[in-house]
Amino acid sequence: MQCSSQDSDGGPVNEIIATYNVTTTSSETQLISTLNAGTILEYDYPEWDLSQVETMFIDDVEYTPKKSHKFSTTGTHTVKIHFNDTFTSMGMMFSQCTALVSVDFTNCDLSNVTNMGGIFGDCTSLTSVNFEGVDTSNTITMMGMFDTCTALTTVDLSPLNTSKVTEFAYMFNGCTSLTSIDMSMVDTSSLKDLYKTFCGCTNLLTADLSGFITTKVTDFSYMFQGCTKITTIDMRNIGSANITSTSSYGYMFAGCKALKTLYWGMKTAPSVYSNTFGSSTSSNNTNVYAGYTNRRNGTNKLYLPSGNSGYTTNSNSNYWRSRLCSTTYCGFSITTY
């Protein structure tokens, strides 16, 4: 069990256990990012800094906190990172640590952490993260949290308290090994930004976002762009959105060539950017209707809430109808729930 040690004053110390697959002994392995949050991410939140770490244990030997280490043997090595409850930022903390394989946060008190943006960005070997018992009740941003984690196949976010999180932009962008995601229990009541959340997840098959409420969301653009294998997207309870620009839906489902089932929870058809479902003149990776030639038979389903309006209007201004439902393009049929 983590978080059981004590600091010099006898108080509890949070402990993160990280494992690394070390492939070389001739140079140092990056353990913690050399980047600060403000270096890349475009917002003003507290930055990650090594000074927030109290001590580190590398293969059970105590070290003064450092960002890299030269191991004497290759293979799996364990690093225990201790910090106190005044820790406020994890932005970019492990970013570009390409040897990082797993991280265990079990029972860590992160209640003072407001920034988890980019925490695992470009961790290309990361396969497992355990958030069991973690307190993230004051976290504001998870922007780019797993951006380009190309080895990650699945992750359980249900233990996280996301009630104050406003940003999921880039959260799983470029996670090319991700096959399924269940975020049905994630609290999105404060969420504003879904830009490129799953963009480029080329092996993603299903996305359960049935618990998402998007009444404050201002940007859906590129959310699933390039998810070429996804068959089912469930957003049945989103309700509405705070959209002021039609381009905020731009390329949202572009390139989702295998999509067969879409649950969409807005009763009133949104005014959308023409390329929400791709462009008939664009290449296949941005074209939702490429590959639908033999499936324009009504077996592809758009599920809408009972009492919906505006989706059946066949006009060039209604791209749900003229692109997704038209037999000229995808041939989805509308079913109510």
C-alpha positions in Angstrom: 0.0 0.0 0.0 1.3 3.4 -0.9 1.4 6.6 1.1 2.3 4.8 4.3 5.8 6.4 4.9 6.5 9.5 6.9 8.4 12.7 6.4 11.0 14.3 8.7 8.2 15.8 10.8 6.4 12.4 11.2 3.6 13.4 8.7 2.5 11.1 5.9 4.3 11.2 2.6 2.7 10.3 -0.7 4.5 7.7 -2.7 4.4 7.1 -6.5 5.8 3.8 -7.7 7.1 3.9 -11.2 8.7 1.1 -13.2 11.1 1.5 -16.1 12.3 -0.8 -18.8 16.0 0.1 -19.0 17.6 -0.8 -22.3 21.1 0.8 -21.9 23.8 1.1 -19.3 25.9 3.4 -21.3 23.8 6.5 -20.7 21.3 7.8 -18.2 17.6 6.9 -18.3 15.1 9.7 -17.9 13.0 9.2 -14.7 11.2 12.5 -14.5 10.7 15.0 -17.2 13.1 17.8 -17.8 10.2 19.9 -19.1 8.0 22.3 -17.1 4.2 22.6 -17.8 4.5 26.0 -19.2 7.1 25.0 -21.7 4.6 23.3 -24.0 1.0 23.6 -22.8 -0.9 26.7 -23.6 -2.3 27.7 -20.2 -1.4 29.3 -17.0 -1.4 26.7 -14.2 1.2 25.9 -11.6 4.2 24.1 -13.1 5.9 20.8 -12.3 9.2 21.3 -10.5 11.7 18.7 -9.0 11.8 20.7 -5.8 8.4 19.3 -4.9 9.9 15.9 -4.5 11.2 15.1 -1.0 13.2 12.0 -1.8 13.5 9.1 -4.3 14.3 5.4 -3.9 15.8 3.8 -6.9 15.7 0.0 -6.6 15.2 0.6 -2.8 18.4 2.8 -2.5 17.6 6.4 -1.3 18.8 9.2 -3.5 18.5 13.0 -3.6 15.7 13.8 -6.1 17.0 13.7 -9.7 15.6 13.6 -13.1 17.7 10.8 -14.6 19.8 7.9 -13.5 22.5 5.6 -15.0 21.7 2.0 -14.2 24.3 -0.7 -14.0 21.9 -3.3 -15.5 19.2 -3.4 -18.1 15.7 -4.7 -17.5 13.0 -3.6 -15.1 13.8 -1.1 -12.4 11.6 0.5 -9.8 11.6 4.1 -8.6 9.7 5.3 -5.6 9.0 9.1 -5.6 8.0 10.7 -2.3 6.3 14.0 -2.0 4.2 15.8 0.7 0.6 17.0 0.5 1.6 20.5 -0.6 2.4 19.1 -4.0 0.4 21.3 -6.4 1.4 20.4 -10.0 2.1 17.3 -12.0 2.0 19.1 -15.3 4.4 17.3 -17.7 5.9 15.3 -14.8 6.8 12.2 -16.7 6.6 13.7 -20.2 9.0 12.1 -22.7 10.2 9.5 -20.2 10.2 6.8 -23.0 11.4 4.0 -20.6 8.5 4.4 -18.3 6.3 1.3 -18.3 3.9 1.7 -15.3 2.9 4.1 -12.6 1.0 3.3 -9.4 -0.6 6.2 -7.5 -2.7 4.0 -5.2 -4.1 6.0 -2.3 -2.1 9.1 -3.0 -3.5 12.4 -1.8 -3.4 14.7 -4.8 -6.1 17.0 -3.4 -3.8 20.1 -3.8 -2.9 19.2 -7.4 -4.6 21.5 -9.9 -2.5 20.6 -13.0 -2.2 17.1 -14.4 -1.8 18.4 -18.0 0.6 16.4 -20.1 1.7 14.3 -17.2 2.4 11.2 -19.4 2.9 13.0 -22.7 5.1 11.1 -25.2 5.6 8.2 -22.7 5.8 5.7 -25.6 6.4 2.6 -23.5 3.7 3.3 -20.9 1.2 0.4 -20.6 -0.4 0.7 -17.1 -1.5 3.4 -14.7 -3.2 2.7 -11.4 -5.3 5.6 -9.9 -7.1 3.6 -7.2 -7.9 5.7 -4.2 -6.4 8.9 -5.6 -7.9 12.2 -4.6 -8.0 14.6 -7.6 -10.9 16.7 -6.3 -9.2 20.0 -7.1 -7.6 19.2 -10.4 -8.5 21.7 -13.2 -6.8 20.4 -16.3 -6.0 17.0 -17.7 -5.1 18.4 -21.1 -2.8 16.1 -23.0 -2.6 13.7 -20.1 -1.8 10.6 -22.2 -0.8 12.4 -25.4 1.1 10.1 -27.7 1.3 7.2 -25.3 1.6 4.8 -28.2 1.8 1.6 -26.1 -1.3 2.2 -23.9 -4.1 -0.2 -24.7 -6.6 0.8 -22.0 -6.8 2.8 -18.7 -9.3 3.0 -15.9 -10.2 6.6 -15.1 -13.1 5.8 -12.9 -11.3 6.4 -9.6 -10.5 10.0 -10.6 -12.6 12.9 -9.3 -12.9 15.1 -12.4 -15.7 17.4 -11.1 -13.6 20.5 -11.5 -11.7 19.5 -14.7 -12.3 21.9 -17.6 -9.9 20.4 -20.2 -9.7 17.0 -21.8 -8.2 18.4 -25.0 -5.5 16.1 -26.5 -6.1 13.7 -23.6 -5.6 10.5 -25.7 -4.3 12.2 -28.9 -2.1 9.8 -30.9 -2.7 6.8 -28.6 -2.4 4.4 -31.5 -2.6 1.2 -29.4 -5.8 2.2 -27.4 -8.5 -0.3 -28.3 -11.4 0.8 -26.0 -12.2 3.5 -23.5 -14.9 3.5 -20.9 -15.4 7.0 -19.5 -19.1 6.4 -18.6 -18.5 7.2 -14.9 -16.3 10.3 -15.5 -17.7 13.5 -14.2 -17.7 16.1 -17.0 -19.9 18.7 -15.3 -17.2 21.4 -15.6 -15.7 20.3 -18.9 -15.3 22.9 -21.6 -12.7 21.5 -24.1 -12.8 18.2 -26.0 -10.5 19.3 -28.8 -8.6 16.3 -30.3 -9.4 14.2 -27.2 -9.1 10.9 -29.2 -7.6 12.2 -32.4 -5.5 9.7 -34.2 -6.4 6.7 -32.0 -6.2 4.4 -35.1 -7.0 1.2 -33.2 -9.8 2.5 -31.0 -12.9 0.3 -31.6 -15.4 1.6 -29.0 -15.8 4.7 -26.9 -18.3 4.7 -24.0 -18.9 8.3 -23.1 -22.5 7.6 -22.1 -22.0 9.6 -18.8 -20.7 12.7 -20.5 -22.6 15.9 -19.9 -21.4 18.7 -22.2 -23.5 21.7 -21.4 -20.3 23.8 -20.9 -18.3 22.4 -23.7 -17.2 25.0 -26.3 -15.1 22.8 -28.6 -15.7 19.3 -30.1 -13.5 19.8 -33.1 -11.2 16.9 -34.2 -12.4 14.9 -31.2 -12.4 11.5 -33.0 -10.6 12.6 -36.2 -8.6 9.7 -37.7 -10.1 7.0 -35.6 -10.3 4.7 -38.6 -11.4 1.5 -36.9 -14.0 2.8 -34.4 -17.4 1.2 -34.8 -19.4 2.5 -31.8 -19.4 5.9 -30.1 -21.9 6.4 -27.2 -22.6 10.0 -26.2 -26.2 9.5 -25.4 -26.5 11.8 -22.4 -24.5 14.9 -23.5 -27.6 17.1 -23.5 -26.4 20.3 -25.1 -23.3 22.4 -25.5 -22.1 26.0 -25.2 -21.2 26.4 -28.8 -20.8 29.9 -30.2 -18.9 28.9 -33.4 -20.0 26.3 -35.9 -16.4 25.4 -36.5 -16.3 24.0 -33.0 -17.7 20.8 -34.5 -15.1 20.8 -37.3 -13.8 17.3 -38.3 -15.2 15.8 -35.1 -15.9 12.4 -36.7 -13.7 12.9 -39.8 -12.0 9.7 -40.9 -14.2 7.4 -38.7 -14.6 5.1 -41.7 -15.7 2.0 -39.7 -18.4 3.8 -37.6 -21.6 1.9 -37.5 -23.3 3.1 -34.3 -23.5 6.6 -33.0 -25.5 7.6 -29.9 -25.8 11.4 -29.9 -27.7 13.0 -27.0 -28.6 16.4 -28.4 -32.3 16.8 -29.0 -31.9 19.6 -31.4 -29.6 19.2 -34.3 -26.6 21.5 -33.9 -25.6 24.0 -36.5 -22.4 22.4 -37.6 -19.3 23.1 -39.6 -19.6 21.4 -43.0 -16.6 19.1 -42.3 -17.9 17.6 -39.1 -18.1 14.3 -40.9 -15.2 14.9 -43.2 -15.0 16.3 -46.7 -15.9 14.5 -49.9 -12.7 15.9 -51.5 -10.3 15.1 -48.7 -8.1 12.1 -48.3 -9.3 9.0 -46.6 -7.8 9.8 -43.2 -10.1 12.9 -43.0 -13.1 11.5 -44.8 -15.8 9.7 -42.8 -17.7 8.6 -45.8 -14.8 6.9 -47.6 -15.4 3.2 -47.5 -19.2 3.4 -47.1 -20.0 2.5 -50.7 -21.3 -1.0 -49.9 -23.1 -0.1 -46.6 -25.6 2.6 -47.6 -28.4 0.3 -46.6 -29.7 1.8 -43.4 -27.8 -0.7 -41.1 -25.6 2.0 -39.8 -27.5 3.7 -36.9 -27.7 7.2 -35.6 -29.5 7.0 -32.2 -31.2 10.2 -31.1 -33.2 11.1 -27.9 -37.0 11.0 -28.2 -38.5 14.3 -29.2 -35.4 15.3 -31.3 -35.8 17.9 -34.0 -33.9 19.2 -37.0 -32.1 16.0 -37.9 -34.4 15.0 -40.7 -34.3 18.3 -42.5 -32.7 17.5 -45.9 -30.7 20.6 -46.6 -27.2 21.6 -47.2 -27.1 23.4 -43.9 -27.9 20.2 -42.0 -24.9 18.0 -42.3 -26.3 15.3 -40.0 -28.8 14.7 -42.7 -26.9 15.7 -45.9 -23.7 13.9 -44.9 -24.3 11.2 -42.2 -27.8 10.1 -43.1 -27.9 10.7 -46.8 -27.6 7.5 -49.0 -25.3 9.5 -51.2 -22.8 9.4 -48.3 -22.9 7.2 -45.2 -26.5 6.0 -45.2 -27.1 6.1 -41.4 -30.7 5.6 -40.4 -32.2 7.4 -37.4 -33.6 5.5 -34.4 -34.9 7.1 -31.2 -34.2 6.0 -27.6 
